[in-house]
Amino acid sequence: MRRIYMDNAATTPVHPEVLEAMLPYFKEGFGNPSSIYQEGREARKAIEAAREKVAQALGAESSEIFFTSGGTEADNLAVLGVARANAKKGNHIVTSAIEHHAVLEPCHWLEKEGFRITRLPVDSGGLVDPDDVRKALTGSTILVSIMHANNEVGSIEPIEEISQVCREAGVLLHSDAVQSMGQLDVNVDKLGVDLLTATGHKIYGPKGTGCLYMRKRTKLQGLMLGGGQEKRVRSGTENVAGIIGFGKAMELAGAGWKERSEHMLPLRDRLIEGLLEGIPYTELNGDRHRRLPNNANVRFKFIEGEAICLRLDYLGIAASTGSACSSDSLEASHVLLALGIPIEEAHGSLRLTLGRENTAEDVDYVLEKLPGVIESLRAMSPLYPGH
Ligand SMILES: *Cc1c(COP(=O)(O)O)cnc(C)c1O
């Protein structure tokens, strides 16, 4: 049966050009980049070329790029690394209630070590108010970490304005740009960030690859201790093929974000309008306009998102409820709850995230199948008024 993949916020297929670029490094290009002979020197050269591509995609310098095993490691490195290197200056960190767990969990860990964490609320659209950031800053604040775009509801945060606030106060700003990469202009100078997270597998690159951008002269303590690779920030023999693939994926994302978003935006709008108009008791999660061009997230009252996803899977459609990361737990998504959505409604949420391969026919197929799925699930729900 034909499969329609609409969970591109969870992961994406590897781009053919990315795979092509990686293959030689599983074969003759197997050298250890720290070795001084030819095989090693060639691997080193390839890594540095990839670093240059990543830097160019972000408007950064290559010396400011540190390769990691992905978004989770880069987020951990930013939060824990800045906290540990700057603990003498202060012990306060500001973040938001809707960050990815890869930011929230290290913050929670630091709290147990004596740091103070402020988790800013968001409005009903999922947006942080820069004025709230200003009010939260104290003399002991060492880091603000606010994501560029949210992985569940797609809200695009006002990072430029938040950066102004942080600059005035002399506080470092980290932003998780895992979801905005390849969909928005992710330029570290335009955004005004000091640290930024990117990952490969959400932008048609390989899993287990990514980077932390760190502005020159930022103080940070590495998490991995060992051979001192990546200028002692991230020890461990480099994932050469992965880094090459990540470099290619970042190059394509940096050059192609406009084209990709122009492709997805009309599909997203057709999907959102179709769902809201075609199915009763349905509401949009997140801001209607300040959202990623690939994100449609709605909630259907009286039913469970998990049941919807299973039915859709059976019909050949891959989608997720709330967040893929929380779909194996029964807790409602912390993001949807932070938007003020009642817990029982949050459970009825469905996230459809488009990718470069989706077409108008895909959207029409989903819009054709979903009303029947929702209707039949509601027919079994004791909560449904039409029951
Ligand atoms: C997927 C994701 C991460 C984690 O990245 P991995 O590479 O899967 O570790 C972090 N932040 C956001 C916003 C994400 O969507």
The ligand as an SDF file (V2000), in Angstrom:
LIG
                    3D

 15 15  0  0  0  0  0  0  0  0999 V2000
   14.4420   16.2170   17.6810 C   0  0  0  0  0  0  0  0  0  0  0  0
   14.7270   17.4080   18.5420 C   0  0  0  0  0  0  0  0  0  0  0  0
   15.8280   17.4230   19.4130 C   0  0  0  0  0  0  0  0  0  0  0  0
   16.7000   16.2090   19.6220 C   0  0  0  0  0  0  0  0  0  0  0  0
   17.5440   16.0010   18.5540 O   0  0  0  0  0  0  0  0  0  0  0  0
   18.2220   14.5410   18.3460 P   0  0  0  0  0  0  0  0  0  0  0  0
   19.1700   14.7600   17.2240 O   0  0  0  0  0  0  0  0  0  0  0  0
   17.0900   13.6180   17.9990 O   0  0  0  0  0  0  0  0  0  0  0  0
   18.8910   14.1900   19.6160 O   0  0  0  0  0  0  0  0  0  0  0  0
   16.0740   18.5600   20.1280 C   0  0  0  0  0  0  0  0  0  0  0  0
   15.2970   19.6550   19.9960 N   0  0  0  0  0  0  0  0  0  0  0  0
   14.2290   19.6780   19.1800 C   0  0  0  0  0  0  0  0  0  0  0  0
   13.4180   20.9190   19.0730 C   0  0  0  0  0  0  0  0  0  0  0  0
   13.9000   18.5500   18.4420 C   0  0  0  0  0  0  0  0  0  0  0  0
   12.8330   18.5760   17.6460 O   0  0  0  0  0  0  0  0  0  0  0  0
  1  2  1  0
  2  3  1  0
  2 14  2  0
  3  4  1  0
  3 10  2  0
  4  5  1  0
  5  6  1  0
  6  7  2  0
  6  8  1  0
  6  9  1  0
 10 11  1  0
 11 12  2  0
 12 13  1  0
 12 14  1  0
 14 15  1  0
M  END
$$$$
